[in-house]
Amino acid sequence: MKAVVINHCCKAEDLKVSELPLPKVKPGWVLVKIHAAGLNHSEALMRQFEADSDYINTPVVPGIECVGEIADASDSRFSNGDRVIALMGGMGRSFNGSYAEYALLPEKIVFGVDTDLDWISLAAVPETYYTAYGSLQECLLLQPGDTLLVRGATSTVGKAAIQLAKAMGATVIGACRREQSFGELRALGADCCVTDDAHISSAALPVKPNKALELVGPKTLADTMRTVSRPGYVCNTGILGNQFTLPDFDPIKQIPNGVFLSGFFSNYPTRQVINELFGLIARAHIRPLYSKVFALDEIAEAHTLLERGGAGGKIILNISNAHEQK
Ligand SMILES: NC(=O)c1ccc[n+]([C@@H]2O[C@H](COP(=O)([O-])OP(=O)(O)OC[C@H]3O[C@@H](n4cnc5c(N)ncnc54)[C@H](OP(=O)(O)O)[C@@H]3O)[C@@H](O)[C@H]2O)c1
């Protein structure tokens, strides 16, 4: 099979397709024929900085998510031909991931999906929409009538969160760095938008949010916790601000009374959340967002764009082409 393999930290232009033997199934694992895969910023970071670390099982096929069909169900609950998505759980880091025609994956991170979406649209969903929905549902307990602030709203997860939160009956405030993005955020469902100058708590918002999805991260988290009404819920899911932790975190003084702080980590996807997510996408006719599609043998170009930023949304690898070229 065709696959992209990383042996060490390397540049985007060093990535290329090579041939690997088709993996053999083993109990608890299933073989997935991959049709498409979304790219993630964490994959650029892994290639640039983490591939030489002992916790990355090199040589490794990168890629933390994919969509495709079961090619060999092994001893699992699946049947060959089932349409599936897979994400996280060590994929593309501890074991080979999605930059390949096939992946051998633990059954627990593979989920059957009943959907009309084409492969490319479906590939925009797993990590991005799971992260957005999990944050809203598991951490913020989002309910119809809530007012949600999405901070870092122009990110891929932010835009997905706007679509999903509207479909869940919330009023949505989108916060982003540039006013030029307001039109796009409104078109996705944001009821109003605010420019993020790092001090939203002192901005005159038309309505006070009782919930907030923090995608800029620890850099603006204290300000977000001051922005929500009481009781208020804040979920830190992102680190767009490139500050990963809160220095000298003193929860007594730094979490305001009546504010409930949570963090979301997509590493442990559950079937219940996946099923709810796809039910919502179907019921609300949500169109999964993506910006650019590359073939597997254009991986160097795709990673260059991923690393540079500015794709304006999810980058997808179309792997169906690789199968068709045989
Ligand atoms: N917790 C988890 O399990 C999990 C899972 C997935 C992703 N994440 C995190 O969620 C965040 C969003 O991921 P993504 O893939 O959606 O990102 P993305 O699409 O790559 O977001 C990039 C966009 O975010 C905006 N942005 C960048 N820096 C910003 C800043 N300091 N303040 C406000 N906006 C900023 C920029 O838009 P403008 O140029 O328009 O400002 C940029 O184009 C990331 O931090 C990612 O690491 C977490």
Ligand as a Chemical Component Dictionary entry (heavy atoms), coordinates in Angstrom:
data_LIG
# 
_chem_comp.id                   LIG 
_chem_comp.type                 NON-POLYMER 
_chem_comp.pdbx_formal_charge   0 
_chem_comp.three_letter_code    LIG 
# 
loop_
_chem_comp_atom.comp_id 
_chem_comp_atom.atom_id 
_chem_comp_atom.alt_atom_id 
_chem_comp_atom.type_symbol 
_chem_comp_atom.charge 
_chem_comp_atom.model_Cartn_x 
_chem_comp_atom.model_Cartn_y 
_chem_comp_atom.model_Cartn_z 
_chem_comp_atom.pdbx_ordinal 
LIG N1  N1  N 0  -8.573 19.846 23.205 1  
LIG C1  C1  C 0  -8.528 19.061 22.142 2  
LIG O1  O1  O 0  -8.648 17.846 22.208 3  
LIG C2  C2  C 0  -8.347 19.726 20.793 4  
LIG C3  C3  C 0  -8.676 19.033 19.625 5  
LIG C4  C4  C 0  -8.534 19.715 18.409 6  
LIG C5  C5  C 0  -8.054 21.019 18.373 7  
LIG N2  N2  N 1  -7.715 21.614 19.554 8  
LIG C6  C6  C 0  -7.224 22.999 19.574 9  
LIG O2  O2  O 0  -8.266 23.858 19.170 10 
LIG C7  C7  C 0  -7.712 25.023 18.567 11 
LIG C8  C8  C 0  -8.363 25.229 17.228 12 
LIG O3  O3  O 0  -7.909 24.193 16.360 13 
LIG P1  P1  P 0  -8.184 24.310 14.796 14 
LIG O4  O4  O 0  -7.612 23.108 14.158 15 
LIG O5  O5  O -1 -9.606 24.633 14.596 16 
LIG O6  O6  O 0  -7.290 25.585 14.455 17 
LIG P2  P2  P 0  -7.083 26.273 13.051 18 
LIG O7  O7  O 0  -8.196 25.975 12.132 19 
LIG O8  O8  O 0  -5.698 25.977 12.588 20 
LIG O9  O9  O 0  -7.187 27.810 13.496 21 
LIG C9  C9  C 0  -6.426 28.734 12.865 22 
LIG C10 C10 C 0  -7.142 30.076 12.947 23 
LIG O10 O10 O 0  -7.328 30.463 14.294 24 
LIG C11 C11 C 0  -7.258 31.870 14.402 25 
LIG N3  N3  N 0  -6.267 32.219 15.420 26 
LIG C12 C12 C 0  -4.978 31.911 15.441 27 
LIG N4  N4  N 0  -4.374 32.436 16.534 28 
LIG C13 C13 C 0  -5.319 33.094 17.200 29 
LIG C14 C14 C 0  -5.322 33.847 18.396 30 
LIG N5  N5  N 0  -4.223 34.031 19.122 31 
LIG N6  N6  N 0  -6.474 34.391 18.789 32 
LIG C15 C15 C 0  -7.604 34.226 18.065 33 
LIG N7  N7  N 0  -7.649 33.531 16.912 34 
LIG C16 C16 C 0  -6.523 32.958 16.493 35 
LIG C17 C17 C 0  -6.759 32.396 13.057 36 
LIG O11 O11 O 0  -7.853 32.992 12.373 37 
LIG P3  P3  P 0  -7.771 34.583 12.069 38 
LIG O12 O12 O 0  -6.522 34.736 11.262 39 
LIG O13 O13 O 0  -9.041 34.811 11.329 40 
LIG O14 O14 O 0  -7.686 35.267 13.397 41 
LIG C18 C18 C 0  -6.318 31.150 12.314 42 
LIG O15 O15 O 0  -6.553 31.191 10.937 43 
LIG C19 C19 C 0  -6.210 24.789 18.483 44 
LIG O16 O16 O 0  -5.581 25.462 19.526 45 
LIG C20 C20 C 0  -6.078 23.285 18.634 46 
LIG O17 O17 O 0  -4.846 22.931 19.187 47 
LIG C21 C21 C 0  -7.853 21.008 20.748 48 
# 
loop_
_chem_comp_bond.comp_id 
_chem_comp_bond.atom_id_1 
_chem_comp_bond.atom_id_2 
_chem_comp_bond.value_order 
_chem_comp_bond.pdbx_ordinal 
LIG N1  C1  SING 1  
LIG C1  O1  DOUB 2  
LIG C1  C2  SING 3  
LIG C2  C3  SING 4  
LIG C2  C21 DOUB 5  
LIG C3  C4  DOUB 6  
LIG C4  C5  SING 7  
LIG C5  N2  DOUB 8  
LIG N2  C6  SING 9  
LIG N2  C21 SING 10 
LIG C6  O2  SING 11 
LIG C6  C20 SING 12 
LIG O2  C7  SING 13 
LIG C7  C8  SING 14 
LIG C7  C19 SING 15 
LIG C8  O3  SING 16 
LIG O3  P1  SING 17 
LIG P1  O4  DOUB 18 
LIG P1  O5  SING 19 
LIG P1  O6  SING 20 
LIG O6  P2  SING 21 
LIG P2  O7  DOUB 22 
LIG P2  O8  SING 23 
LIG P2  O9  SING 24 
LIG O9  C9  SING 25 
LIG C9  C10 SING 26 
LIG C10 O10 SING 27 
LIG C10 C18 SING 28 
LIG O10 C11 SING 29 
LIG C11 N3  SING 30 
LIG C11 C17 SING 31 
LIG N3  C12 SING 32 
LIG N3  C16 SING 33 
LIG C12 N4  DOUB 34 
LIG N4  C13 SING 35 
LIG C13 C14 SING 36 
LIG C13 C16 DOUB 37 
LIG C14 N5  SING 38 
LIG C14 N6  DOUB 39 
LIG N6  C15 SING 40 
LIG C15 N7  DOUB 41 
LIG N7  C16 SING 42 
LIG C17 O11 SING 43 
LIG C17 C18 SING 44 
LIG O11 P3  SING 45 
LIG P3  O12 DOUB 46 
LIG P3  O13 SING 47 
LIG P3  O14 SING 48 
LIG C18 O15 SING 49 
LIG C19 O16 SING 50 
LIG C19 C20 SING 51 
LIG C20 O17 SING 52 
# 
